[in-house]
């Protein structure tokens, strides 16, 4: 069996028209690359600015959280202190009025 060889012809020698077309194509590609790079740089700048703004907001929120936690702790302390006082008042009322009344006896309580 005879084998056929595939022959790939060489491109014809460049002509002035082909050179101009290649130059235009190369310039167009470079312009598109420059535009893409500019868009990428702008996107990067915007992303950095947004990240910085969000970082500032996060720090402000963390500061506010710390303030609120401190206030909550102070209010918790006040509530505990108030609860202690209420218990003390309750105990005093119990001791002075109800236990004293029980010591008198049933006849003395009703004025008999």
C-alpha angles and dihedrals in degrees: 000000000000115000120222118219118217110230119201110201119225118246112265117261109281116265126204090258093053092048092052091049091050091048091051091048091049092048091047091051091049091049091051090049090050091050091048091049091049092050091048091050092049091049090049092050091049091049091050092049091048092048090051092049091049090047090054091048091049092051090049091049091049090051091050091048090053090051092049092048090052091049091048090051091050092049090047089054091049091048091051091048091049090049090053090051092048090051091049092049090047091051092048092050091049093048097044103039112021103034092042089051090052092052092056094063130230098287096049093050094062096046096257 
